[in-house]
Amino acid sequence: MKSNVLDINRLLLLFKRQFSLYSSTIYIAYGAVAGILMFIFYLISYFQKTCDYSSQVHLFFTVFFVAGYIFSSRSFNELGDYRTGYIYLTLPVSNLERLLVGWLNSSLIYAVVGVITFFVISTVANMLAAVSSGFTFEWFGLDFYSKIVLPTLIYLVTQTVFVMGAAFFKKNPFLKTLLAIFIISVALNIITTFLGFAIIGEFNPHNMNINDNNFPIEFKMFIEDTFPVFFKILFWYITVPFFLLVSYFRLKETEI
């Protein structure tokens, strides 16, 4: 018996539909970015006369994050046009399936393809540079967790913000999401600043000086001990389900 909320066959068909619609754009963008990165990797190793994986990793993840956030903000790109949006929203799939396809395409699938691509193009580029420049080729020797796994996990968490932006903003979702993040960040900084001085009890806008004499020991222990644990739990375990849940309800609101 098929479920009205989640059915694997419908999910796979939606994956296939989305890929067939955007395959040409994906291939062009993927080939262009991978080719440019491989050329830059080659130049780095050629002139450094060594397999400079450290510089290559940093460059790769810079591009990886920016491209991934843009890709995530286009998870529901069809909603930006009335005609395509009408077709998309009247497909025989549930909102959960729409969300899962948009999220998985821009998170797990994107991350796996991206990391594999990095190792392929960096290996090829370093081999070519070693042959043409005359140094000895070396395999990737950096710490795999800190250089590859951890940045990838951070991306998988933070990209859900842009998936939510894709559900909320029909036009220019990437730029509008960045603007929303900036405004919220400024507001939170202002609130926490005034709250901090309110707790301390010695707020002076002309002399914002915090030291051991006016800093309560309980508040200091909270900042140093409790807050980091709370932030880790919030970031690693709450962020993804929260933003996906908000995105789901937003998709339900746009249902025809």
C-alpha positions as CSV (number, residue, x, y, z in Angstrom):
1,M,0.0,0.0,0.0
2,K,1.4,3.4,-1.0
3,S,1.8,6.2,1.5
4,N,0.4,9.6,0.7
5,V,3.3,11.2,2.6
6,L,6.4,9.2,1.4
7,D,6.7,6.6,-1.3
8,I,10.1,5.5,-2.6
9,N,8.9,5.0,-6.1
10,R,7.5,8.6,-6.3
11,L,10.7,9.9,-4.7
12,L,12.9,8.2,-7.3
13,L,10.7,9.4,-10.1
14,L,11.0,13.0,-8.8
15,F,14.8,12.6,-8.6
16,K,14.8,11.4,-12.2
17,R,12.5,14.3,-13.3
18,Q,14.6,17.0,-11.6
19,F,17.9,15.6,-13.0
20,S,16.5,15.4,-16.5
21,L,15.3,18.9,-16.4
22,Y,18.6,20.4,-15.2
23,S,21.1,17.9,-16.4
24,S,22.5,20.0,-19.2
25,T,23.0,23.0,-16.9
26,I,24.5,20.8,-14.2
27,Y,27.0,19.2,-16.6
28,I,28.1,22.5,-18.0
29,A,28.6,24.1,-14.5
30,Y,30.3,20.9,-13.2
31,G,32.6,20.6,-16.1
32,A,33.6,24.3,-16.1
33,V,34.3,24.5,-12.3
34,A,36.1,21.1,-12.2
35,G,38.2,22.1,-15.2
36,I,39.2,25.5,-13.8
37,L,40.0,24.0,-10.4
38,M,42.2,21.3,-11.9
39,F,44.1,23.9,-14.0
40,I,44.6,26.0,-10.8
41,F,45.7,23.0,-8.9
42,Y,48.2,22.2,-11.6
43,L,49.6,25.7,-11.5
44,I,49.9,25.6,-7.7
45,S,51.9,22.4,-7.7
46,Y,53.9,23.3,-10.8
47,F,55.3,26.5,-9.4
48,Q,55.6,25.2,-5.8
49,K,57.3,22.1,-7.2
50,T,55.5,19.9,-4.7
51,C,52.0,18.4,-4.2
52,D,50.6,21.3,-2.3
53,Y,47.4,19.6,-1.1
54,S,46.9,22.2,1.7
55,S,46.4,25.1,-0.6
56,Q,44.3,23.0,-2.9
57,V,42.0,21.9,-0.1
58,H,41.4,25.5,1.0
59,L,40.7,26.6,-2.5
60,F,38.4,23.7,-3.2
61,F,36.3,24.2,-0.1
62,T,35.9,27.9,-0.7
63,V,34.4,27.1,-4.1
64,F,32.6,24.1,-2.6
65,F,30.8,26.2,0.0
66,V,29.9,29.1,-2.3
67,A,28.7,26.9,-5.2
68,G,26.8,24.6,-2.7
69,Y,25.0,27.5,-1.1
70,I,23.9,28.8,-4.5
71,F,22.8,25.4,-5.6
72,S,20.9,24.9,-2.3
73,S,19.1,28.2,-2.8
74,R,17.8,26.9,-6.1
75,S,16.4,23.7,-4.6
76,F,12.8,24.9,-5.5
77,N,13.7,27.0,-8.5
78,E,10.5,26.2,-10.4
79,L,8.5,28.1,-7.8
80,G,10.0,31.4,-9.1
81,D,7.8,31.2,-12.2
82,Y,4.0,30.9,-12.1
83,R,3.8,28.4,-15.0
84,T,6.6,26.1,-13.8
85,G,5.5,26.6,-10.2
86,Y,2.0,25.5,-11.1
87,I,3.3,22.3,-12.8
88,Y,5.7,21.6,-9.9
89,L,3.1,22.0,-7.2
90,T,0.6,19.9,-9.0
91,L,2.9,16.9,-9.5
92,P,1.6,13.7,-7.9
93,V,4.1,13.9,-5.0
94,S,3.9,15.0,-1.4
95,N,5.6,18.1,0.0
96,L,7.9,15.9,2.1
97,E,9.1,14.2,-1.1
98,R,9.6,17.7,-2.7
99,L,11.7,18.7,0.3
100,L,13.7,15.5,0.4
101,V,14.6,15.7,-3.3
102,G,15.6,19.4,-3.1
103,W,17.6,18.8,0.1
104,L,19.4,15.6,-0.8
105,N,20.4,16.9,-4.2
106,S,22.1,19.9,-2.7
107,S,23.5,18.2,0.4
108,L,24.5,14.5,0.4
109,I,24.6,14.0,-3.3
110,Y,26.4,17.3,-3.9
111,A,28.9,16.7,-1.1
112,V,29.8,13.1,-2.2
113,V,30.2,14.1,-5.9
114,G,32.2,17.2,-4.8
115,V,34.6,15.4,-2.5
116,I,35.2,12.6,-5.1
117,T,35.8,15.2,-7.8
118,F,38.4,16.9,-5.6
119,F,40.4,13.8,-5.1
120,V,40.3,13.0,-8.8
121,I,41.2,16.4,-10.2
122,S,43.8,17.0,-7.5
123,T,45.5,13.7,-8.1
124,V,45.5,14.2,-11.9
125,A,46.7,17.8,-11.6
126,N,49.5,16.9,-9.2
127,M,50.6,14.0,-11.4
128,L,50.8,16.2,-14.4
129,A,52.7,18.9,-12.5
130,A,55.1,16.3,-11.1
131,V,55.9,15.0,-14.6
132,S,56.3,18.5,-16.2
133,S,58.1,20.1,-13.2
134,G,60.3,17.2,-12.2
135,F,59.3,16.7,-8.6
136,T,58.2,13.5,-6.9
137,F,54.4,12.9,-6.8
138,E,52.9,12.2,-3.4
139,W,49.4,11.0,-2.5
140,F,47.1,13.0,-0.3
141,G,48.8,13.0,3.1
142,L,46.8,15.6,5.2
143,D,44.5,14.7,8.1
144,F,41.4,13.4,6.4
145,Y,39.0,14.3,9.2
146,S,40.0,17.9,9.8
147,K,40.6,18.8,6.2
148,I,37.8,16.9,4.4
149,V,35.2,15.4,6.7
150,L,34.7,18.3,9.1
151,P,34.3,21.0,6.4
152,T,31.9,18.7,4.6
153,L,29.8,18.2,7.7
154,I,29.7,21.9,8.4
155,Y,28.4,22.4,4.9
156,L,25.8,19.7,5.3
157,V,24.5,21.6,8.4
158,T,24.7,25.2,7.2
159,Q,23.3,24.6,3.7
160,T,19.8,23.9,5.2
161,V,19.6,27.6,5.8
162,F,19.7,28.2,2.0
163,V,17.2,25.3,1.4
164,M,14.8,27.2,3.7
165,G,15.6,30.4,1.7
166,A,14.7,28.6,-1.5
167,A,11.3,27.7,0.0
168,F,10.6,31.2,1.2
169,F,12.0,33.4,-1.6
170,K,10.8,32.9,-5.2
171,K,13.1,35.5,-6.7
172,N,16.8,35.8,-6.0
173,P,16.7,33.4,-3.1
174,F,20.5,33.3,-2.6
175,L,20.9,37.1,-2.2
176,K,17.8,37.4,-0.1
177,T,18.9,34.6,2.2
178,L,22.3,36.3,2.6
179,L,20.5,39.6,3.4
180,A,18.3,37.9,5.9
181,I,21.3,36.3,7.6
182,F,23.1,39.6,7.8
183,I,20.1,41.4,9.3
184,I,19.4,38.6,11.9
185,S,23.1,38.6,12.8
186,V,23.2,42.3,13.4
187,A,20.0,42.1,15.5
188,L,21.4,39.3,17.6
189,N,24.7,41.1,18.2
190,I,22.8,44.2,19.4
191,I,20.5,42.1,21.6
192,T,23.3,40.0,23.2
193,T,25.4,43.2,23.8
194,F,22.7,44.9,25.7
195,L,21.7,41.7,27.5
196,G,25.3,41.1,28.5
197,F,25.7,44.5,30.0
198,A,22.2,44.2,31.6
199,I,23.3,41.0,33.4
200,I,26.6,42.6,34.4
201,G,24.7,45.7,35.6
202,E,27.3,48.3,34.7
203,F,26.3,49.3,31.2
204,N,27.8,52.6,30.0
205,P,27.5,53.4,26.3
206,H,30.6,55.7,26.6
207,N,32.7,53.1,28.4
208,M,31.9,49.5,27.6
209,N,34.7,47.9,29.7
210,I,34.3,44.3,30.8
211,N,36.9,43.0,33.3
212,D,37.2,40.5,36.2
213,N,35.9,43.1,38.7
214,N,32.5,43.6,37.0
215,F,32.1,40.1,35.5
216,P,30.0,37.8,37.6
217,I,31.7,34.4,38.2
218,E,28.4,32.5,37.5
219,F,28.1,34.3,34.1
220,K,31.7,33.6,33.3
221,M,31.3,29.9,34.0
222,F,28.2,29.9,31.8
223,I,30.1,31.5,28.9
224,E,33.2,29.3,29.3
225,D,31.6,25.9,30.2
226,T,27.9,25.7,29.5
227,F,27.5,27.8,26.4
228,P,30.0,25.9,24.2
229,V,28.2,22.6,24.9
230,F,24.9,24.2,24.3
231,F,26.1,25.7,21.0
232,K,27.5,22.4,19.8
233,I,24.2,20.6,20.5
234,L,22.3,23.4,18.8
235,F,24.6,23.5,15.7
236,W,25.1,19.7,15.1
237,Y,21.7,18.3,16.2
238,I,19.1,21.0,16.0
239,T,20.0,23.2,13.0
240,V,19.2,20.6,10.3
241,P,15.8,19.4,11.5
242,F,14.7,22.9,12.5
243,F,15.4,24.5,9.1
244,L,14.1,21.5,7.2
245,L,10.9,21.5,9.3
246,V,10.4,25.2,8.6
247,S,11.0,24.6,4.9
248,Y,8.4,21.8,4.9
249,F,5.7,24.0,6.4
250,R,6.6,26.7,3.9
251,L,6.1,24.3,1.0
252,K,2.8,23.3,2.5
253,E,1.7,26.9,2.5
254,T,2.5,27.3,-1.2
255,E,0.5,24.1,-2.1
256,I,-2.2,24.7,-4.7
